[in-house]
Each structure stands twice: as structure tokens, then as C-alpha cells.
């Protein structure tokens, strides 16, 4: 029996054949149906840098653009079951998610006195998709990549990935400033992505 990785072709094999939309739609559907790590890794590798460039063209600074792009891709992982290929192309759906995440960031910057994570202002918030970031590859590759992180970054990734905690929950538990948690996770995710890209 072939593994899911053997069933997934590189995006480069299909993009020059005008089959990209169909291929990426099938990847999203595979994520929705099977929670395929390989399918997510392929989507992430293709779309994350493109989302970052798009967000920077809209005016987001480099680090902010990278963070929003990562959060958008993790939303794709969590919300893949909502994608309908007859309503939108995969790229359209993914870029809309990124645009909406950027709008959320701008709103928080415009009204900094309002904490969107304040439990008195929101109902039960869905679990953030940080637990899916780690490239969606085989577990042994993920574990190997994790061992190369500094201890403080590895612990935060463990809380986000394995516990499914939001940034705010991690900050409360570790007594770290929210900005420090986000910064360390952003660095960890970047290092993990680079490490996993070399292994894919």
C-alpha cells in the first residue's frame, strides 16, 4: 500500500500543466478527509511564501507578514472541511483567509485598548491552529527537527502543538509576555520550516 506521501505529487509537476487549481483543491480535500500531513506540507511549502509576499505588498512589515501567513495556513488546516471547490479556487480561498487575518491585526492595532482574547468580550473561542504548524510531515522528522530548537522555543512549540494552546493560554501558563510568546513561536516555526524543507 502506498503512503500518503507517495500519492502526493510535487506542486511543480502540475503547475506548468494548468492543473494547479485542481491539484491544490484535492490537497485541501485530502486534509479535510484524512488530516494528511503530507498534503498540508505541500500546501504550506507552496502558499506560505506567496502569502507573505502578498501581505507585504499590502503594507505588512516582514515579521508581521510572516506571522499572518503562518496563521492563515494553520487556519487552512483547521478549516479545510469548509472549502468547496465549486465556490472558489484554492488560491482565492487561502488568500481571502490571509486577508481576513490581516484585517484582524489592523483592527487590534487601531484599538489596542481592546484585548480580543479577553474572555469577557468573546464566547468560547475555537482552538487556535498552532498545533498543526509543524509542516505536516512524518512524526520522526518532526521530532528530529524539534530537538534542534533551543529549550525555551521547544517548550512553547510543545504547548502549542501537543496541548493545542493559544498564544494567550501559553503566556498565562508560562508567565511570559504575550509578545515574547509570539516572537519565540515565530522563530521556532521559521526554524522548523527550514529544517523540514530540507528533509522533504
Phi and psi restraints in degrees (value plus and minus 20) as a CYANA .aco file:
   2 UNK   PHI     -98.4   -58.4
   2 UNK   PSI     124.3   164.3
   3 UNK   PHI     -95.8   -55.8
   3 UNK   PSI     144.9   184.9
   4 UNK   PHI     -82.1   -42.1
   4 UNK   PSI     -50.1   -10.1
   5 UNK   PHI     -85.7   -45.7
   5 UNK   PSI     -55.3   -15.3
   6 UNK   PHI     -91.8   -51.8
   6 UNK   PSI     -44.2    -4.2
   7 UNK   PHI    -103.6   -63.6
   7 UNK   PSI     -33.2     6.8
   8 UNK   PHI    -121.0   -81.0
   8 UNK   PSI      99.3   139.3
   9 UNK   PHI    -105.5   -65.5
   9 UNK   PSI     136.9   176.9
  10 UNK   PHI     -86.6   -46.6
  10 UNK   PSI     122.5   162.5
  11 UNK   PHI     -78.3   -38.3
  11 UNK   PSI     -51.2   -11.2
  12 UNK   PHI     -81.9   -41.9
  12 UNK   PSI     -45.5    -5.5
  13 UNK   PHI     -91.4   -51.4
  13 UNK   PSI     -41.3    -1.3
  14 UNK   PHI    -135.0   -95.0
  14 UNK   PSI     -40.1    -0.1
  15 UNK   PHI     -82.4   -42.4
  15 UNK   PSI     -53.5   -13.5
  16 UNK   PHI    -102.5   -62.5
  16 UNK   PSI     -16.0    24.0
  17 UNK   PHI    -135.2   -95.2
  17 UNK   PSI      -2.8    37.2
  18 UNK   PHI      36.5    76.5
  18 UNK   PSI      12.8    52.8
  19 UNK   PHI    -135.2   -95.2
  19 UNK   PSI     -12.8    27.2
  20 UNK   PHI     -76.9   -36.9
  20 UNK   PSI     -65.1   -25.1
  21 UNK   PHI     -81.3   -41.3
  21 UNK   PSI     -65.4   -25.4
  22 UNK   PHI     -83.7   -43.7
  22 UNK   PSI     -62.6   -22.6
  23 UNK   PHI     -83.7   -43.7
  23 UNK   PSI     -68.3   -28.3
  24 UNK   PHI     -88.2   -48.2
  24 UNK   PSI     -53.9   -13.9
  25 UNK   PHI     -81.2   -41.2
  25 UNK   PSI     -61.1   -21.1
  26 UNK   PHI     -86.6   -46.6
  26 UNK   PSI     -54.0   -14.0
  27 UNK   PHI     -84.6   -44.6
  27 UNK   PSI     -64.5   -24.5
  28 UNK   PHI     -82.2   -42.2
  28 UNK   PSI     -62.0   -22.0
  29 UNK   PHI     -86.2   -46.2
  29 UNK   PSI     -55.4   -15.4
  30 UNK   PHI     -85.7   -45.7
  30 UNK   PSI     -59.3   -19.3
  31 UNK   PHI     -82.4   -42.4
  31 UNK   PSI     -65.1   -25.1
  32 UNK   PHI     -81.9   -41.9
  32 UNK   PSI     -61.0   -21.0
  33 UNK   PHI    -106.5   -66.5
  33 UNK   PSI     -55.3   -15.3
  34 UNK   PHI    -140.4  -100.4
  34 UNK   PSI     -24.2    15.8
  35 UNK   PHI      31.6    71.6
  35 UNK   PSI      27.1    67.1
  36 UNK   PHI     -91.2   -51.2
  36 UNK   PSI     100.5   140.5
  37 UNK   PHI     -87.7   -47.7
  37 UNK   PSI     -60.3   -20.3
  38 UNK   PHI     -85.8   -45.8
  38 UNK   PSI     -59.3   -19.3
  39 UNK   PHI     -83.7   -43.7
  39 UNK   PSI     -62.1   -22.1
  40 UNK   PHI     -86.7   -46.7
  40 UNK   PSI     -59.6   -19.6
  41 UNK   PHI     -79.5   -39.5
  41 UNK   PSI     -61.0   -21.0
  42 UNK   PHI     -86.3   -46.3
  42 UNK   PSI     -64.6   -24.6
  43 UNK   PHI     -81.7   -41.7
  43 UNK   PSI     -65.8   -25.8
  44 UNK   PHI     -82.2   -42.2
  44 UNK   PSI     -65.5   -25.5
  45 UNK   PHI     -81.7   -41.7
  45 UNK   PSI     -56.1   -16.1
  46 UNK   PHI    -100.7   -60.7
  46 UNK   PSI     -66.4   -26.4
  47 UNK   PHI    -111.0   -71.0
  47 UNK   PSI     -51.4   -11.4
  48 UNK   PHI     -75.6   -35.6
  48 UNK   PSI     -69.8   -29.8
  49 UNK   PHI     -86.3   -46.3
  49 UNK   PSI     -51.6   -11.6
  50 UNK   PHI     -90.3   -50.3
  50 UNK   PSI     -58.8   -18.8
  51 UNK   PHI     -84.1   -44.1
  51 UNK   PSI     -61.8   -21.8
  52 UNK   PHI     -80.4   -40.4
  52 UNK   PSI     -65.6   -25.6
  53 UNK   PHI     -81.7   -41.7
  53 UNK   PSI     -61.4   -21.4
  54 UNK   PHI     -82.1   -42.1
  54 UNK   PSI     -64.7   -24.7
  55 UNK   PHI     -87.4   -47.4
  55 UNK   PSI     -56.6   -16.6
  56 UNK   PHI     -87.1   -47.1
  56 UNK   PSI     -56.2   -16.2
  57 UNK   PHI     -85.7   -45.7
  57 UNK   PSI     -48.1    -8.1
  58 UNK   PHI     -98.9   -58.9
  58 UNK   PSI     -29.3    10.7
  59 UNK   PHI      95.0   135.0
  59 UNK   PSI     -19.8    20.2
  60 UNK   PHI     -94.8   -54.8
  60 UNK   PSI     117.4   157.4
  61 UNK   PHI     -82.2   -42.2
  61 UNK   PSI     142.5   182.5
  62 UNK   PHI     -72.6   -32.6
  62 UNK   PSI     -74.6   -34.6
  63 UNK   PHI     -85.8   -45.8
  63 UNK   PSI     -60.1   -20.1
  64 UNK   PHI     -84.6   -44.6
  64 UNK   PSI     -61.9   -21.9
  65 UNK   PHI     -81.4   -41.4
  65 UNK   PSI     -61.2   -21.2
  66 UNK   PHI     -85.2   -45.2
  66 UNK   PSI     -62.5   -22.5
  67 UNK   PHI     -85.2   -45.2
  67 UNK   PSI     -63.5   -23.5
  68 UNK   PHI     -84.5   -44.5
  68 UNK   PSI     -60.8   -20.8
  69 UNK   PHI     -80.8   -40.8
  69 UNK   PSI     -63.3   -23.3
  70 UNK   PHI     -83.6   -43.6
  70 UNK   PSI     -64.3   -24.3
  71 UNK   PHI     -84.6   -44.6
  71 UNK   PSI     -56.9   -16.9
  72 UNK   PHI     -83.4   -43.4
  72 UNK   PSI     -63.9   -23.9
  73 UNK   PHI     -86.4   -46.4
  73 UNK   PSI     -54.6   -14.6
  74 UNK   PHI     -90.4   -50.4
  74 UNK   PSI     -50.9   -10.9
  75 UNK   PHI     -85.5   -45.5
  75 UNK   PSI     -57.2   -17.2
  76 UNK   PHI     -78.4   -38.4
  76 UNK   PSI     -62.8   -22.8
  77 UNK   PHI     -80.9   -40.9
  77 UNK   PSI     -65.4   -25.4
  78 UNK   PHI     -94.5   -54.5
  78 UNK   PSI     -51.8   -11.8
  79 UNK   PHI    -128.2   -88.2
  79 UNK   PSI      -5.2    34.8
  80 UNK   PHI     -75.4   -35.4
  80 UNK   PSI     -51.8   -11.8
  81 UNK   PHI     -87.2   -47.2
  81 UNK   PSI     -34.5     5.5
  82 UNK   PHI    -109.0   -69.0
  82 UNK   PSI     -30.5     9.5
  83 UNK   PHI     -92.8   -52.8
  83 UNK   PSI     115.2   155.2
  84 UNK   PHI    -146.8  -106.8
  84 UNK   PSI      93.8   133.8
  85 UNK   PHI     -85.5   -45.5
  85 UNK   PSI     -41.9    -1.9
  86 UNK   PHI     -99.2   -59.2
  86 UNK   PSI     -28.9    11.1
  87 UNK   PHI    -121.8   -81.8
  87 UNK   PSI     -48.3    -8.3
  88 UNK   PHI    -180.6  -140.6
  88 UNK   PSI     129.6   169.6
  89 UNK   PHI     -87.5   -47.5
  89 UNK   PSI     131.5   171.5
  90 UNK   PHI     -75.0   -35.0
  90 UNK   PSI     -64.2   -24.2
  91 UNK   PHI     -83.6   -43.6
  91 UNK   PSI     -59.4   -19.4
  92 UNK   PHI     -81.5   -41.5
  92 UNK   PSI     -66.8   -26.8
  93 UNK   PHI     -82.1   -42.1
  93 UNK   PSI     -65.2   -25.2
  94 UNK   PHI     -88.1   -48.1
  94 UNK   PSI     -61.6   -21.6
  95 UNK   PHI     -89.8   -49.8
  95 UNK   PSI     -51.2   -11.2
  96 UNK   PHI     -85.3   -45.3
  96 UNK   PSI     -60.2   -20.2
  97 UNK   PHI     -79.5   -39.5
  97 UNK   PSI     -65.3   -25.3
  98 UNK   PHI     -83.4   -43.4
  98 UNK   PSI     -62.9   -22.9
  99 UNK   PHI     -81.3   -41.3
  99 UNK   PSI     -62.5   -22.5
 100 UNK   PHI     -85.9   -45.9
 100 UNK   PSI     -56.8   -16.8
 101 UNK   PHI     -83.9   -43.9
 101 UNK   PSI     -59.5   -19.5
 102 UNK   PHI     -84.5   -44.5
 102 UNK   PSI     -61.1   -21.1
 103 UNK   PHI     -80.0   -40.0
 103 UNK   PSI     -61.5   -21.5
 104 UNK   PHI     -79.6   -39.6
 104 UNK   PSI     -62.1   -22.1
 105 UNK   PHI     -83.5   -43.5
 105 UNK   PSI     -64.8   -24.8
 106 UNK   PHI     -83.1   -43.1
 106 UNK   PSI     -57.8   -17.8
 107 UNK   PHI     -84.0   -44.0
 107 UNK   PSI     -60.8   -20.8
 108 UNK   PHI     -85.6   -45.6
 108 UNK   PSI     -55.6   -15.6
 109 UNK   PHI     -90.3   -50.3
 109 UNK   PSI     -54.9   -14.9
 110 UNK   PHI     -93.2   -53.2
 110 UNK   PSI     -52.2   -12.2
 111 UNK   PHI    -145.4  -105.4
 111 UNK   PSI      48.5    88.5
 112 UNK   PHI     -86.1   -46.1
 112 UNK   PSI     -38.8     1.2
 113 UNK   PHI     -93.9   -53.9
 113 UNK   PSI     -33.8     6.2
 114 UNK   PHI    -116.9   -76.9
 114 UNK   PSI     100.9   140.9
 115 UNK   PHI    -112.4   -72.4
 115 UNK   PSI      90.2   130.2
 116 UNK   PHI     -84.9   -44.9
 116 UNK   PSI     -34.7     5.3
 117 UNK   PHI    -115.6   -75.6
 117 UNK   PSI     -19.5    20.5
 118 UNK   PHI     -82.6   -42.6
 118 UNK   PSI      99.0   139.0
 119 UNK   PHI     -82.7   -42.7
 119 UNK   PSI     -38.1     1.9
 120 UNK   PHI     -98.9   -58.9
 120 UNK   PSI     -34.0     6.0
 121 UNK   PHI    -121.1   -81.1
 121 UNK   PSI     -38.6     1.4
 122 UNK   PHI    -150.0  -110.0
 122 UNK   PSI     138.4   178.4
 123 UNK   PHI    -102.7   -62.7
 123 UNK   PSI    -175.6  -135.6
 124 UNK   PHI     -88.0   -48.0
 124 UNK   PSI      93.9   133.9
 125 UNK   PHI    -106.1   -66.1
 125 UNK   PSI     117.8   157.8
 126 UNK   PHI     -83.2   -43.2
 126 UNK   PSI     130.9   170.9
 127 UNK   PHI     -80.1   -40.1
 127 UNK   PSI     112.5   152.5
 128 UNK   PHI     -84.8   -44.8
 128 UNK   PSI     131.4   171.4
 129 UNK   PHI    -106.5   -66.5
 129 UNK   PSI       1.9    41.9
 130 UNK   PHI     -79.2   -39.2
 130 UNK   PSI     -47.3    -7.3
 131 UNK   PHI     -86.8   -46.8
 131 UNK   PSI     -28.3    11.7
 132 UNK   PHI    -124.8   -84.8
 132 UNK   PSI     -21.3    18.7
 133 UNK   PHI     -80.1   -40.1
 133 UNK   PSI     -57.3   -17.3
 134 UNK   PHI     -88.4   -48.4
 134 UNK   PSI      44.7    84.7
 135 UNK   PHI      39.2    79.2
 135 UNK   PSI     -30.7     9.3
 136 UNK   PHI      36.2    76.2
 136 UNK   PSI      35.1    75.1
 137 UNK   PHI    -140.4  -100.4
 137 UNK   PSI     157.7   197.7
 138 UNK   PHI     -77.6   -37.6
 138 UNK   PSI     129.8   169.8
 139 UNK   PHI     -82.1   -42.1
 139 UNK   PSI     -54.1   -14.1
 140 UNK   PHI     -87.0   -47.0
 140 UNK   PSI     -54.6   -14.6
 141 UNK   PHI     -88.4   -48.4
 141 UNK   PSI     -58.9   -18.9
 142 UNK   PHI     -85.2   -45.2
 142 UNK   PSI     -66.3   -26.3
 143 UNK   PHI     -81.5   -41.5
 143 UNK   PSI     -61.6   -21.6
 144 UNK   PHI     -82.7   -42.7
 144 UNK   PSI     -62.4   -22.4
 145 UNK   PHI     -85.9   -45.9
 145 UNK   PSI     -57.7   -17.7
 146 UNK   PHI     -82.9   -42.9
 146 UNK   PSI     -54.5   -14.5
 147 UNK   PHI     -84.9   -44.9
 147 UNK   PSI     -37.7     2.3
 148 UNK   PHI    -109.8   -69.8
 148 UNK   PSI     -23.7    16.3
 149 UNK   PHI    -102.9   -62.9
 149 UNK   PSI     130.6   170.6
 150 UNK   PHI     -80.2   -40.2
 150 UNK   PSI     132.9   172.9
 151 UNK   PHI     -74.9   -34.9
 151 UNK   PSI     -63.4   -23.4
 152 UNK   PHI     -87.6   -47.6
 152 UNK   PSI     -52.8   -12.8
 153 UNK   PHI     -95.2   -55.2
 153 UNK   PSI     -60.9   -20.9
 154 UNK   PHI     -81.6   -41.6
 154 UNK   PSI     -58.8   -18.8
 155 UNK   PHI     -85.3   -45.3
 155 UNK   PSI     -61.2   -21.2
 156 UNK   PHI     -87.1   -47.1
 156 UNK   PSI     -59.3   -19.3
 157 UNK   PHI     -83.5   -43.5
 157 UNK   PSI     -59.2   -19.2
 158 UNK   PHI     -80.7   -40.7
 158 UNK   PSI     -63.5   -23.5
 159 UNK   PHI     -85.5   -45.5
 159 UNK   PSI     -59.4   -19.4
 160 UNK   PHI     -94.7   -54.7
 160 UNK   PSI     -64.6   -24.6
 161 UNK   PHI    -100.3   -60.3
 161 UNK   PSI     -70.6   -30.6
 162 UNK   PHI    -106.3   -66.3
 162 UNK   PSI     -54.1   -14.1
 163 UNK   PHI    -109.7   -69.7
 163 UNK   PSI     -38.2     1.8
 164 UNK   PHI      50.7    90.7
 164 UNK   PSI       7.1    47.1
 165 UNK   PHI    -101.4   -61.4
 165 UNK   PSI     128.8   168.8
 166 UNK   PHI     -97.0   -57.0
 166 UNK   PSI     148.0   188.0
 167 UNK   PHI     -77.6   -37.6
 167 UNK   PSI     -61.8   -21.8
 168 UNK   PHI     -85.2   -45.2
 168 UNK   PSI     -60.3   -20.3
 169 UNK   PHI     -84.7   -44.7
 169 UNK   PSI     -60.6   -20.6
 170 UNK   PHI     -83.5   -43.5
 170 UNK   PSI     -63.9   -23.9
 171 UNK   PHI     -80.1   -40.1
 171 UNK   PSI     -63.7   -23.7
 172 UNK   PHI     -84.6   -44.6
 172 UNK   PSI     -61.9   -21.9
 173 UNK   PHI     -90.1   -50.1
 173 UNK   PSI     -60.0   -20.0
 174 UNK   PHI    -111.3   -71.3
 174 UNK   PSI     -27.4    12.6
 175 UNK   PHI      39.8    79.8
 175 UNK   PSI      12.3    52.3
 176 UNK   PHI    -119.9   -79.9
 176 UNK   PSI     130.4   170.4
 177 UNK   PHI     -80.5   -40.5
 177 UNK   PSI     125.5   165.5
 178 UNK   PHI     -76.9   -36.9
 178 UNK   PSI     -60.4   -20.4
 179 UNK   PHI     -81.8   -41.8
 179 UNK   PSI     -56.9   -16.9
 180 UNK   PHI     -87.0   -47.0
 180 UNK   PSI     -62.0   -22.0
 181 UNK   PHI     -80.0   -40.0
 181 UNK   PSI     -68.4   -28.4
 182 UNK   PHI     -82.5   -42.5
 182 UNK   PSI     -62.2   -22.2
 183 UNK   PHI     -84.1   -44.1
 183 UNK   PSI     -65.9   -25.9
 184 UNK   PHI     -86.3   -46.3
 184 UNK   PSI     -60.2   -20.2
 185 UNK   PHI     -86.1   -46.1
 185 UNK   PSI     -59.0   -19.0
 186 UNK   PHI     -81.2   -41.2
 186 UNK   PSI     -64.5   -24.5
 187 UNK   PHI     -84.0   -44.0
 187 UNK   PSI     -62.4   -22.4
 188 UNK   PHI     -83.5   -43.5
 188 UNK   PSI     -64.7   -24.7
 189 UNK   PHI     -82.6   -42.6
 189 UNK   PSI     -58.6   -18.6
 190 UNK   PHI     -84.8   -44.8
 190 UNK   PSI     -64.3   -24.3
 191 UNK   PHI     -85.8   -45.8
 191 UNK   PSI     -60.9   -20.9
 192 UNK   PHI     -83.5   -43.5
 192 UNK   PSI     -64.3   -24.3
 193 UNK   PHI     -81.2   -41.2
 193 UNK   PSI     -62.7   -22.7
 194 UNK   PHI     -83.4   -43.4
 194 UNK   PSI     -62.9   -22.9
 195 UNK   PHI     -84.8   -44.8
 195 UNK   PSI     -63.8   -23.8
 196 UNK   PHI     -91.6   -51.6
 196 UNK   PSI     -54.2   -14.2
 197 UNK   PHI     -79.8   -39.8
 197 UNK   PSI     -56.7   -16.7
 198 UNK   PHI     -89.3   -49.3
 198 UNK   PSI     -45.1    -5.1
 199 UNK   PHI    -112.4   -72.4
 199 UNK   PSI     -36.8     3.2
